[in-house]
């Protein structure tokens, strides 16, 4: 992302999961690495294994313009999709399996605004986003502590 001219505040950091067809043989595994995804394509046609192999020709030309179309292509096995854990939680589908990918970095959700913005509405939005993220992070920490204790 080109962040020139923007101020930003990170809100939350979370793992990235791979969404794949529930019928994919890899869906039976509990954890994957990028190399396991060889031959599978992302929504933009790029190879899912980070470029180590060529993508599958069947997925290379499939285009999707929104998340619903992406998940429909995932369900058919045409593509796989890397999704933040929060997106996976909000989009349960019987035909989609989500699995952690050990060598993918976490992703960070941030709020960004123009550096020259002086609007009270922008400031209020940023404060609200930070407060909600802080409460979410505190709740997640409490949940993690209670499940590991």
C-alpha positions as CSV (number, residue, x, y, z in Angstrom):
1,X,0.0,0.0,0.0
2,X,1.2,3.5,-0.8
3,X,0.8,5.3,2.5
4,X,2.4,8.6,1.3
5,X,0.2,11.5,2.6
6,X,-1.6,9.3,5.1
7,X,-1.5,8.9,8.9
8,X,-2.6,5.6,10.2
9,X,-3.2,3.7,13.4
10,X,-3.0,-0.1,13.6
11,X,-6.1,-1.6,15.1
12,X,-5.6,-5.4,15.3
13,X,-3.2,-8.1,14.1
14,X,-4.4,-11.5,13.4
15,X,-3.5,-14.8,11.6
16,X,-4.2,-15.3,7.9
17,X,-6.0,-18.6,7.0
18,X,-6.4,-20.2,3.6
19,X,-9.9,-20.8,2.5
20,X,-10.3,-23.9,0.3
21,X,-13.0,-26.2,-0.9
22,X,-14.1,-28.5,1.9
23,X,-13.7,-31.3,-0.5
24,X,-10.0,-30.4,-1.2
25,X,-7.7,-33.2,0.1
26,X,-5.7,-30.6,2.1
27,X,-8.8,-29.7,4.0
28,X,-8.3,-32.9,6.1
29,X,-5.1,-31.4,7.5
30,X,-5.1,-29.1,10.5
31,X,-2.2,-26.9,9.4
32,X,-0.6,-26.1,6.1
33,X,2.4,-24.3,4.7
34,X,2.7,-22.4,1.4
35,X,4.4,-25.3,-0.4
36,X,1.4,-27.4,0.3
37,X,-0.7,-25.1,-1.9
38,X,1.4,-25.8,-5.1
39,X,-0.8,-25.9,-8.2
40,X,-3.6,-23.9,-6.6
41,X,-4.5,-20.3,-7.7
42,X,-5.5,-17.2,-5.9
43,X,-8.4,-15.0,-7.1
44,X,-6.1,-12.9,-9.2
45,X,-4.6,-16.0,-10.9
46,X,-1.3,-15.9,-9.0
47,X,0.1,-19.1,-7.6
48,X,-1.0,-19.7,-4.0
49,X,2.4,-21.0,-3.0
50,X,4.0,-17.7,-3.4
51,X,5.3,-18.2,-6.9
52,X,7.2,-21.4,-6.3
53,X,5.1,-23.2,-9.0
54,X,2.8,-22.2,-11.8
55,X,-0.8,-21.8,-10.9
56,X,-3.4,-24.3,-12.0
57,X,-4.7,-23.3,-15.5
58,X,-8.3,-23.9,-14.3
59,X,-8.1,-21.1,-11.7
60,X,-5.9,-18.7,-13.5
61,X,-8.6,-17.0,-15.6
62,X,-11.3,-17.0,-12.9
63,X,-12.1,-13.5,-11.8
64,X,-14.2,-12.4,-8.9
65,X,-15.4,-8.9,-8.1
66,X,-16.6,-9.4,-4.5
67,X,-16.2,-11.6,-1.5
68,X,-19.3,-13.6,-2.3
69,X,-18.0,-14.5,-5.8
70,X,-14.6,-15.4,-4.3
71,X,-16.2,-17.8,-1.8
72,X,-18.3,-19.3,-4.6
73,X,-15.1,-20.0,-6.6
74,X,-13.4,-21.4,-3.5
75,X,-16.4,-23.8,-2.9
76,X,-16.0,-25.2,-6.4
77,X,-12.3,-25.7,-5.9
78,X,-11.4,-23.2,-8.7
79,X,-9.3,-21.1,-6.3
80,X,-8.0,-20.7,-2.8
81,X,-8.1,-17.5,-0.9
82,X,-6.1,-16.0,2.0
83,X,-8.4,-14.5,4.5
84,X,-7.7,-12.8,7.9
85,X,-9.2,-14.9,10.8
86,X,-11.9,-12.4,11.4
87,X,-13.1,-12.7,7.8
88,X,-13.2,-16.5,8.2
89,X,-15.2,-16.2,11.4
90,X,-17.7,-13.9,9.7
91,X,-18.1,-16.1,6.6
92,X,-18.8,-19.7,7.6
93,X,-19.8,-21.7,4.6
94,X,-20.3,-25.5,4.6
95,X,-18.4,-25.8,1.3
96,X,-15.3,-23.9,2.6
97,X,-12.6,-25.1,4.9
98,X,-10.3,-22.6,6.6
99,X,-6.8,-23.8,7.6
100,X,-3.9,-21.9,9.2
101,X,-0.8,-21.5,7.0
102,X,2.3,-21.6,9.1
103,X,4.6,-19.6,6.9
104,X,2.2,-16.7,6.2
105,X,2.8,-13.6,8.2
106,X,-0.1,-12.2,10.3
107,X,-2.0,-9.3,8.8
108,X,-2.7,-6.0,10.5
109,X,-6.0,-4.0,10.1
110,X,-5.4,-0.3,10.3
111,X,-7.4,2.9,9.9
112,X,-5.9,5.5,7.7
113,X,-6.7,9.1,6.9
114,X,-5.2,12.0,5.0
115,X,-2.4,13.7,7.0
116,X,-4.0,17.1,6.4
117,X,-7.4,16.1,7.6
118,X,-8.6,18.4,10.4
119,X,-12.2,17.3,10.4
120,X,-13.8,16.6,13.8
121,X,-15.7,13.8,12.1
122,X,-12.4,12.1,11.0
123,X,-10.9,12.5,14.5
124,X,-14.1,11.0,16.0
125,X,-14.1,8.1,13.6
126,X,-10.4,7.3,14.3
127,X,-11.0,7.5,18.1
128,X,-14.1,5.2,17.8
129,X,-12.2,2.7,15.6
130,X,-9.3,2.6,18.1
131,X,-11.7,2.2,21.1
132,X,-13.6,-0.7,19.4
133,X,-10.3,-2.4,18.4
134,X,-8.9,-2.0,21.9
135,X,-12.1,-3.5,23.4
136,X,-11.9,-6.3,20.9
137,X,-8.3,-7.0,21.6
138,X,-8.9,-7.0,25.4
139,X,-11.8,-9.5,24.9
140,X,-9.6,-11.7,22.7
141,X,-6.8,-11.6,25.2
142,X,-9.2,-12.6,28.0
143,X,-10.6,-15.4,25.8
144,X,-7.1,-16.7,25.0
145,X,-6.0,-16.6,28.7
146,X,-9.1,-18.5,29.8
147,X,-8.7,-21.2,27.1
148,X,-5.0,-21.7,27.9
149,X,-5.3,-21.8,31.7
